Amino acid sequence: MEVVVEFGKLLIPATVVLYAMYLVVKSFLDKELEKQRMEIRSKSIETVLPNRLHAYERVCLFLERIALNNLVVRLNNGQYTAREFQQILLNEIREEYNHNVSQQLYMSEEAWELVKSAKEDLIVMVNEATSRLPENATSIDVAKQLFEMAVEKDFDPIQHALTQVKNEIRQTF
């Protein structure tokens, strides 16, 4: 019995010391792991932040390029038929979109949905404007029709999307 008591006198303090050492080492390792996570996070932010900013810039440029006044002025030379001009406009919108579609990785889902919706609204508007015209209409007639339709609308989806993207940039940075 005396041996058990003596063994207990040695074992209990050793267990307490061992447990205390375990807690100290665990705390130290947890702090080191957190420190490493923070370093990795800051490095990833250094990499991702410029990419996000560049993505927002490209999407803003995309929206500006497909804005009706910029698109029509840039592509209309007055020598196309209405159907040819419709195809040119649609191809340009789709090419611009396809060129920038990867930027959605860096944007919020809501902002990207607004960008897609603005593009789709413009495509619908181009198709509708062209369908309202007679077969012998020219690209100038399409442009006039598009601008008339834009004036009739109270809401410009491209400008709305551009405003929301800019607001998101301001919130993020």
C-alpha positions as CSV (number, residue, x, y, z in Angstrom):
1,M,0.0,0.0,0.0
2,E,2.8,2.3,0.8
3,V,4.3,1.7,-2.6
4,V,1.1,2.7,-4.2
5,V,1.0,6.0,-2.2
6,E,4.6,6.7,-3.1
7,F,3.9,5.9,-6.7
8,G,0.8,8.2,-6.6
9,K,2.9,11.0,-5.1
10,L,5.2,10.8,-8.1
11,L,2.5,10.1,-10.7
12,I,0.0,12.8,-9.9
13,P,2.5,15.8,-10.1
14,A,4.1,14.3,-13.2
15,T,0.6,14.0,-14.8
16,V,-0.2,17.6,-13.9
17,V,3.2,18.9,-15.3
18,L,2.7,16.8,-18.4
19,Y,-0.8,18.2,-18.9
20,A,0.4,21.7,-18.4
21,M,3.2,21.2,-21.0
22,Y,0.6,19.8,-23.4
23,L,-1.5,22.9,-23.0
24,V,1.5,25.2,-23.5
25,V,2.7,23.3,-26.6
26,K,-0.9,23.1,-28.0
27,S,-1.3,26.9,-27.5
28,F,2.0,27.6,-29.1
29,L,1.2,25.4,-32.1
30,D,-2.3,26.9,-32.5
31,K,-0.7,30.4,-32.5
32,E,1.8,29.4,-35.1
33,L,-0.8,27.8,-37.3
34,E,-2.9,30.9,-37.1
35,K,0.1,33.0,-37.9
36,Q,0.8,30.9,-41.0
37,R,-2.9,31.1,-42.1
38,M,-2.7,34.9,-41.8
39,E,0.5,35.0,-43.9
40,I,-1.1,32.8,-46.6
41,R,-4.2,34.9,-46.5
42,S,-2.3,38.1,-46.9
43,K,-0.3,36.7,-49.8
44,S,-3.5,35.5,-51.5
45,I,-5.0,38.9,-51.0
46,E,-2.0,40.5,-52.6
47,T,-2.6,38.2,-55.6
48,V,-6.4,38.3,-55.8
49,L,-7.0,41.9,-55.0
50,P,-5.3,43.3,-58.2
51,N,-7.1,40.6,-60.2
52,R,-10.4,41.6,-58.7
53,L,-9.8,45.2,-59.5
54,H,-8.8,44.4,-63.0
55,A,-11.9,42.3,-63.4
56,Y,-14.1,45.2,-62.3
57,E,-12.3,47.5,-64.7
58,R,-12.8,45.1,-67.6
59,V,-16.5,44.7,-66.8
60,C,-16.9,48.5,-66.6
61,L,-15.2,48.7,-70.0
62,F,-17.4,46.0,-71.4
63,L,-20.6,47.8,-70.2
64,E,-19.3,51.1,-71.7
65,R,-18.4,49.4,-75.0
66,I,-21.9,47.9,-75.4
67,A,-23.7,51.0,-74.3
68,L,-26.1,51.9,-77.1
69,N,-24.6,55.2,-78.0
70,N,-21.0,53.9,-78.1
71,L,-21.9,50.7,-79.9
72,V,-24.0,52.3,-82.6
73,V,-21.5,55.1,-83.3
74,R,-18.6,52.8,-83.4
75,L,-20.1,50.2,-85.7
76,N,-22.4,52.1,-88.0
77,N,-21.0,53.3,-91.3
78,G,-24.3,53.8,-93.0
79,Q,-23.7,51.3,-95.7
80,Y,-25.3,48.2,-94.1
81,T,-28.8,47.0,-94.5
82,A,-30.8,46.7,-91.3
83,R,-30.3,42.9,-91.1
84,E,-26.6,43.2,-91.7
85,F,-26.3,45.9,-89.0
86,Q,-28.4,43.8,-86.6
87,Q,-25.9,40.9,-87.1
88,I,-22.9,43.2,-86.7
89,L,-24.4,44.6,-83.4
90,L,-25.2,41.1,-82.1
91,N,-21.9,39.7,-83.0
92,E,-20.1,42.6,-81.3
93,I,-22.1,42.3,-78.1
94,R,-21.5,38.6,-77.9
95,E,-17.8,38.9,-78.7
96,E,-17.4,41.5,-76.0
97,Y,-19.3,39.4,-73.6
98,N,-17.3,36.2,-74.4
99,H,-14.1,38.2,-74.0
100,N,-15.0,39.2,-70.5
101,V,-17.0,36.2,-69.2
102,S,-14.2,35.0,-67.0
103,Q,-14.4,38.2,-64.9
104,Q,-17.4,36.8,-63.1
105,L,-15.0,34.8,-60.9
106,Y,-14.0,38.0,-59.1
107,M,-17.4,39.6,-58.9
108,S,-20.5,39.0,-56.7
109,E,-23.2,36.9,-58.1
110,E,-25.6,39.9,-58.0
111,A,-23.3,42.2,-59.9
112,W,-22.6,39.6,-62.6
113,E,-26.4,38.9,-63.0
114,L,-26.9,42.6,-63.6
115,V,-24.2,42.5,-66.3
116,K,-25.7,39.5,-68.0
117,S,-29.2,41.0,-67.8
118,A,-28.0,44.3,-69.3
119,K,-26.4,42.4,-72.2
120,E,-29.5,40.3,-72.8
121,D,-31.8,43.4,-72.6
122,L,-29.6,45.1,-75.3
123,I,-29.8,42.0,-77.5
124,V,-33.6,41.9,-77.2
125,M,-33.7,45.6,-78.0
126,V,-31.6,45.3,-81.1
127,N,-33.8,42.4,-82.3
128,E,-37.0,44.3,-81.6
129,A,-35.8,47.5,-83.3
130,T,-34.8,45.6,-86.4
131,S,-38.1,43.6,-86.5
132,R,-40.1,46.9,-86.4
133,L,-38.4,48.1,-89.7
134,P,-39.3,47.2,-93.3
135,E,-37.1,44.9,-95.3
136,N,-35.4,47.7,-97.2
137,A,-34.3,49.6,-94.0
138,T,-30.7,50.7,-93.5
139,S,-28.4,50.7,-90.6
140,I,-29.2,54.3,-90.0
141,D,-32.9,53.4,-89.6
142,V,-31.9,50.7,-87.0
143,A,-29.8,53.3,-85.2
144,K,-32.8,55.8,-85.1
145,Q,-35.1,53.1,-83.9
146,L,-32.7,52.0,-81.2
147,F,-32.3,55.5,-79.9
148,E,-36.1,56.1,-80.0
149,M,-36.6,52.9,-78.0
150,A,-34.0,53.9,-75.5
151,V,-35.6,57.3,-75.0
152,E,-39.0,55.6,-74.5
153,K,-37.6,53.4,-71.8
154,D,-37.4,54.9,-68.3
155,F,-34.7,52.4,-67.2
156,D,-31.3,51.8,-68.8
157,P,-30.1,48.4,-67.7
158,I,-26.5,49.0,-68.9
159,Q,-26.2,52.2,-66.8
160,H,-27.8,50.4,-63.9
161,A,-25.4,47.5,-64.1
162,L,-22.5,50.0,-64.4
163,T,-23.6,51.9,-61.4
164,Q,-24.0,48.7,-59.3
165,V,-20.6,47.4,-60.4
166,K,-19.0,50.8,-59.4
167,N,-20.8,50.6,-56.1
168,E,-19.4,47.2,-55.5
169,I,-15.9,48.4,-56.3
170,R,-16.3,51.2,-53.8
171,Q,-17.5,48.8,-51.1
172,T,-14.8,46.3,-51.8
173,F,-11.9,48.7,-51.9
